[in-house]
Amino acid sequence: MLVLGIETTCDETAAAVIERAPGGRGKILSNIVRSQVEEHARFGGVVPEIAARAHVDVLDGIIDRAMHEAGIDYAQLDGVAAAAGPGLIGGVIVGLTTAKAIAMVHDTPLVAVNHLEAHALTPRLTDGIDFPYCLFLASGGHTQIVAVTGVGQYVRLGTTVDDAIGEAFDKVAKMLGLPYPGGPQVERAAASGDATRFAFPRPMQGRPDANFSLSGLKTAVRTEASRLPEITPQDISDLCASFQAAVLDSTADRLGVGLKLFREQFGAPRALVAAGGVAANQAIRGALHDVARQAGTQLIMPPPALCTDNGAMIAWAGAERLALGLTDTMEAQPRARWLLDANATAPAGYGKTRAGY
């Protein structure tokens, strides 16, 4: 099975072709990603209108490159998948409309993919993991712990009640004057900082639920920064290191509870899986190894390039759904919001934002 995937939910324009074998193994034949960082850098964040126009300008070329690199033509495709949300609605419209046009012209099945489901299923492409597994999803404006029991079968065990992890990193970067994109800049500054200098709170630690909260921690960083008469580069590094250490401790605690809830409801997970852009943070990846070891399970993380937004994850999610006979009509609608767990309620501030990861 050959599937073209298109991703335009935020500020990466991406297309990829994957091959799914009858037994379920996947192979990436091409994966082209074009970042819009330069277009948005002077604004300190993503401008939705600029993002949508940039997708229009380059998407056709990105798709052509992906098809050429894969060495196939459109007639060979078994499906066309596009991220139909959640995301910045202008960009989502561009990608989904393009996928519909390709599917219509070539009489190819269409799959409208939930961007979050694509992150959730990526480890099945990279590692061939079986269900069920416990997913730590940290992407853009989303931070969730999810039980993944099958394609289209998700139970949210915990979520953020305010800022997502990526948002918190991005906002801390902005308040400290670090350049866009903020998340990697905080991680970079933290590498040369003293994580013990500032005693920041560990939000939600010790609670019986598996929810996250980062708003208070973000405020604590602002408070400490405001007390400094003049912020030096070392102050910034120490603030970032102390902030990141607090995030790591809080995340480890929340995941420990999430894994406990998973075992109570679904038995032992096949693995703890980390997906989404924040999982590209090396310090967080290290902390997750410790969490998995303490929980007696393995940690699976896609390569960093497949943690951030890309077309391969969209193509793979499309292939997984196609294998089950799940397709969409030309009436499929773009969605700015789209919960992964259909039975969950939307958390406060729910949405997709660009958080640097």
C-alpha positions in Angstrom: 0.0 0.0 0.0 1.4 3.4 -1.0 0.0 6.6 0.6 0.8 10.2 0.1 0.6 12.3 3.2 0.2 16.1 3.4 0.8 18.2 6.6 -0.1 22.0 6.8 -1.6 22.5 10.2 0.9 25.1 11.4 4.2 26.4 10.1 5.7 23.4 8.4 4.7 22.5 4.8 5.3 18.8 4.4 4.6 15.9 2.2 5.7 12.3 2.3 5.1 8.9 0.7 5.1 5.8 2.8 4.7 2.1 2.0 2.7 -0.2 4.3 3.3 -3.9 3.9 0.4 -6.4 4.2 1.8 -7.4 7.6 1.7 -3.9 8.9 5.3 -2.8 8.6 6.0 0.6 7.3 8.7 2.2 5.1 9.3 5.9 4.4 9.9 6.4 0.7 10.2 10.2 1.0 9.6 12.9 3.6 10.0 16.5 2.6 9.5 19.3 5.2 9.8 23.0 4.6 9.8 25.2 7.7 8.4 28.7 7.8 10.6 29.9 10.7 12.1 32.7 8.7 8.7 34.1 7.7 7.5 34.2 11.4 10.7 35.0 13.3 10.3 38.8 13.3 6.9 38.4 14.8 8.0 36.2 17.6 5.4 33.5 16.7 3.3 32.2 13.9 1.0 34.6 12.1 -1.8 32.4 10.7 -2.5 34.4 7.6 1.2 34.4 6.6 1.4 30.7 7.3 -1.6 29.9 5.1 -0.2 32.0 2.2 3.2 30.3 2.5 1.5 26.8 2.3 -0.2 27.9 -0.9 3.0 29.1 -2.4 5.1 26.0 -1.8 2.8 23.0 -1.2 2.5 21.8 -4.9 6.3 21.9 -5.2 6.8 20.0 -1.9 4.3 17.3 -3.1 6.1 17.0 -6.4 9.4 16.6 -4.6 8.0 13.9 -2.4 6.6 11.9 -5.3 9.8 12.2 -7.3 12.0 11.2 -4.4 9.7 8.2 -3.8 10.0 7.2 -7.4 6.3 6.7 -8.0 3.5 8.5 -10.0 0.0 9.4 -8.8 -1.6 6.4 -10.5 0.3 4.1 -8.1 -1.1 5.7 -4.9 -3.6 3.6 -2.9 -4.6 6.7 -0.9 -4.1 10.4 -0.2 -4.1 11.5 3.4 -4.1 15.1 4.7 -4.1 16.5 8.2 -7.7 17.9 8.5 -7.1 19.3 12.0 -6.6 20.4 14.7 -4.6 23.4 13.6 -4.6 26.8 12.2 -7.7 26.7 10.0 -6.2 28.5 7.0 -3.3 26.1 6.7 -5.6 23.1 7.3 -7.8 24.2 4.4 -4.9 24.4 2.1 -3.7 20.9 2.8 -7.0 19.2 2.8 -8.2 21.0 -0.3 -5.1 19.9 -2.2 -5.5 16.3 -1.1 -9.1 16.3 -2.2 -8.0 17.6 -5.7 -5.4 14.9 -6.0 -7.8 12.2 -4.9 -10.6 13.4 -7.2 -8.3 13.7 -10.3 -6.7 10.3 -9.8 -9.8 8.5 -8.4 -7.8 7.7 -5.2 -9.3 7.2 -1.7 -9.1 10.2 0.6 -8.3 10.0 4.3 -8.8 13.1 6.5 -6.3 12.6 9.4 -6.5 13.9 12.9 -3.0 15.5 13.4 -2.9 14.2 17.0 -3.7 10.6 15.8 -0.8 10.9 13.4 1.5 11.6 16.3 -0.1 8.8 18.3 0.5 6.2 15.6 4.0 7.3 14.5 5.7 4.7 16.8 4.0 1.9 14.9 5.7 3.2 11.8 9.1 3.5 13.4 9.1 0.6 15.8 6.2 -1.7 14.8 4.8 -1.6 18.3 1.5 -3.4 19.0 -1.5 -2.1 21.0 -2.1 -1.2 23.7 0.5 1.4 24.7 0.6 4.5 26.9 1.2 7.7 25.0 2.7 10.9 26.3 1.7 13.4 23.6 3.3 16.9 23.8 2.7 18.8 20.6 2.1 22.5 20.1 -0.8 23.4 22.4 -1.4 19.9 23.5 -0.1 17.9 26.5 -1.9 14.6 27.2 -1.4 11.1 28.5 -3.5 8.8 26.4 -4.2 5.1 26.3 -3.8 3.9 22.7 -5.8 0.6 22.3 -6.3 0.6 18.6 -6.5 2.8 15.5 -9.2 5.3 16.3 -9.4 4.0 19.9 -8.0 6.5 22.4 -8.8 7.2 26.1 -7.4 10.4 27.6 -5.9 9.7 31.1 -4.6 13.2 31.7 -4.3 16.6 30.1 -3.2 20.1 30.8 -5.6 22.4 32.6 -3.9 25.5 31.3 -0.7 25.9 29.4 0.8 23.0 27.5 4.4 22.2 28.0 5.4 23.5 24.6 3.5 26.7 25.2 5.2 27.2 28.6 8.6 26.8 27.0 7.7 29.3 24.3 6.3 31.9 26.7 9.4 31.6 29.0 11.6 32.1 26.0 9.6 35.2 25.0 9.7 36.8 28.5 13.5 36.2 28.7 14.1 37.8 25.3 15.2 34.6 23.5 14.7 34.4 19.8 11.9 32.4 18.0 11.3 29.5 18.0 11.5 29.5 21.7 11.4 25.9 22.9 14.8 24.9 21.5 16.3 28.2 22.7 15.3 27.5 26.3 16.7 24.0 26.0 20.0 25.4 24.6 20.3 28.1 27.3 19.5 25.5 30.1 22.5 23.4 29.0 24.9 26.0 30.5 22.7 27.0 33.5 22.5 26.1 37.2 19.2 24.2 37.7 19.4 24.6 41.5 19.7 28.4 41.6 15.9 29.1 41.5 13.5 27.1 43.5 10.5 26.8 41.2 7.3 24.9 42.1 6.6 21.4 40.7 2.9 21.9 39.6 0.4 19.1 40.4 3.0 16.9 42.0 1.5 14.3 44.2 -2.1 14.6 42.9 -4.0 11.4 42.2 -5.1 12.5 38.7 -2.7 12.6 35.8 -3.3 16.2 34.7 -0.7 18.9 34.0 -0.5 22.6 34.9 2.3 24.9 33.8 0.7 28.4 34.2 1.9 28.8 37.8 5.4 27.7 36.9 5.6 30.2 34.0 4.4 32.9 36.4 7.1 31.9 38.9 9.8 32.4 36.2 8.5 35.8 35.5 8.5 36.7 39.2 12.1 35.6 39.7 13.2 37.4 36.5 11.6 40.6 37.6 13.6 40.6 40.9 16.9 40.7 39.1 18.2 44.2 38.7 19.7 43.4 35.3 19.4 40.0 33.6 22.7 38.7 32.4 23.2 35.8 29.9 24.1 33.6 32.9 20.9 34.6 34.7 18.9 33.6 31.6 20.7 30.2 31.5 20.0 29.6 35.2 16.4 30.6 34.9 16.0 28.3 31.9 17.8 25.4 33.6 15.7 25.8 36.8 12.5 26.1 34.8 13.3 23.0 32.7 14.2 21.0 35.8 10.8 21.8 37.3 9.1 20.7 34.1 11.0 17.4 34.1 10.1 16.7 37.7 6.5 17.5 37.2 6.3 15.5 34.0 7.9 12.5 35.6 5.4 12.6 38.4 2.4 13.1 36.1 3.5 10.2 33.9 4.0 8.0 36.9 0.3 8.5 37.8 -0.7 8.1 34.2 1.0 4.8 33.9 -0.7 3.7 37.1 -4.1 4.6 35.7 -3.3 2.8 32.5 -2.4 -0.4 34.3 -5.6 -0.2 36.4 -7.8 0.2 33.3 -6.0 -1.7 30.5 -3.3 -3.8 32.1 0.4 -3.6 31.4 1.2 -1.3 28.5 3.4 -2.5 25.7 5.5 0.6 26.1 5.5 4.2 27.2 5.6 6.2 23.9 6.6 9.8 23.6 5.4 11.7 20.6 5.1 15.3 19.4 7.5 18.2 19.1 8.4 18.5 22.8 9.7 14.9 22.7 12.6 16.3 20.6 13.9 18.0 23.8 16.9 15.9 24.8 16.5 16.6 28.6 12.9 15.5 28.4 13.8 12.4 26.5 16.3 11.5 29.2 13.8 12.0 32.0 11.3 9.7 30.1 13.8 6.9 30.1 13.9 7.1 33.9 10.1 7.1 34.1 9.8 4.0 31.9 12.4 2.1 33.8 10.8 2.8 37.1 7.4 1.7 35.7 8.9 -1.6 34.4 8.2 -0.9 30.7 10.2 0.2 27.7 10.3 3.7 26.3 9.7 4.2 22.6 10.3 7.6 20.9 10.4 8.3 17.2 13.5 10.0 15.9 13.4 13.8 16.5 12.6 14.5 12.9 9.4 12.5 13.2 8.4 14.1 16.5 7.9 17.5 14.9 5.3 18.0 12.2 5.9 16.0 9.1 4.2 14.3 6.2 5.3 10.8 7.0 3.2 10.6 10.1 0.1 11.8 8.2 0.7 9.3 5.4 1.2 6.5 8.0 -2.0 7.4 9.9 -3.8 7.4 6.5 -2.4 3.9 5.7 -3.4 2.6 9.1 -7.0 3.8 8.5 -7.0 2.6 4.9 -6.0 -0.9 6.1 -9.2 -1.0 8.1 -11.3 0.2 5.2 -11.7 3.7 6.8 -11.9 6.5 4.2 -13.5 9.9 3.9 -15.7 11.6 1.3 -15.1 14.9 -0.4 -17.4 16.4 2.2 -14.7 16.0 4.9 -14.4 19.3 6.8 -11.2 21.1 8.0 -11.2 21.5 11.8 -9.4 24.0 14.0 -10.2 21.8 17.0 -10.4 18.0 17.0 -10.2 16.0 20.2 -8.3 12.7 20.0 -10.5 11.1 22.6 -14.1 11.6 21.3 -15.5 11.1 24.8 -13.3 13.6 26.5 -14.2 17.3 27.2 -12.0 20.1 25.7 -9.5 21.4 28.3 -9.3 25.1 29.1 -7.5 27.0 26.3 -7.7 24.0 24.0 -6.2 24.5 20.6 -3.0 24.2 18.5 -0.4 26.9 18.8 3.2 27.0 17.7 5.3 26.4 20.7 8.8 26.1 19.3 8.9 22.3 19.2 
